[in-house]
Amino acid sequence: MGDKTQLLALVLAARYASIAAVVAGTTLGMLLANVPVVVLGERLLRRVPVRAVRRTAATIFAVLGALALVDPKF
């Protein structure tokens, strides 16, 4: 079982002959997407308590979950 990015990498590897290019491309893409978030998250945690970040995240997920239950198109 994998997430969408792992499944996409699998599909690309099956589609194209150069597995090295697929691995390099998917790895670079994940780094470009994740490194800024990790760096900014680390900076945020220097200024904001972990408990506040967790509560805010939990609230956002609860609201999004409720919206998804109320409006299936959401």
C-alpha positions in Angstrom: 0.0 0.0 0.0 1.3 3.4 -0.8 0.2 7.0 -1.1 -0.5 8.7 -4.4 3.1 9.8 -5.0 4.4 6.2 -4.6 1.7 5.0 -7.0 2.6 7.7 -9.5 6.3 6.7 -9.3 5.3 3.1 -9.9 3.2 4.0 -13.0 6.0 6.2 -14.4 8.5 3.4 -13.9 6.3 1.0 -15.7 5.7 3.5 -18.5 9.2 4.7 -19.2 12.3 2.6 -19.9 14.7 4.7 -17.9 14.1 3.8 -14.3 17.0 6.0 -13.1 15.3 9.0 -14.7 12.0 8.2 -13.0 13.7 7.7 -9.6 15.7 11.0 -10.0 12.6 12.9 -11.1 10.3 11.6 -8.5 12.9 12.1 -5.8 13.6 15.6 -6.9 9.9 16.4 -7.1 9.4 15.2 -3.5 12.4 17.1 -2.3 11.1 20.3 -3.9 7.7 19.8 -2.3 8.8 18.7 1.2 12.1 20.6 2.0 10.5 24.1 2.2 7.7 22.7 4.4 10.1 21.0 6.8 12.3 24.2 7.0 9.3 26.5 7.6 7.8 24.0 10.1 11.0 23.9 12.1 11.1 27.7 12.2 7.4 27.9 13.2 8.0 25.5 16.1 10.8 27.8 17.4 8.1 30.5 17.9 4.9 28.6 18.5 4.3 25.9 21.1 3.9 22.3 19.8 0.6 22.0 21.6 -0.9 25.1 19.8 0.3 23.7 16.4 -1.3 20.3 17.2 -4.6 21.8 18.3 -4.8 24.1 15.3 -4.1 21.1 12.9 -6.7 19.0 14.7 -9.3 21.8 14.4 -8.6 22.2 10.7 -8.9 18.5 10.1 -12.1 18.3 12.1 -13.6 21.1 10.1 -12.6 19.6 6.8 -13.9 16.2 7.9 -17.3 17.8 8.9 -17.5 19.6 5.6 -16.7 16.4 3.7 -19.6 14.7 5.5 -22.0 17.5 4.9 -21.1 18.1 1.3 -19.7 15.1 -0.6 -18.5 17.3 -3.4 -16.2 19.0 -1.0 
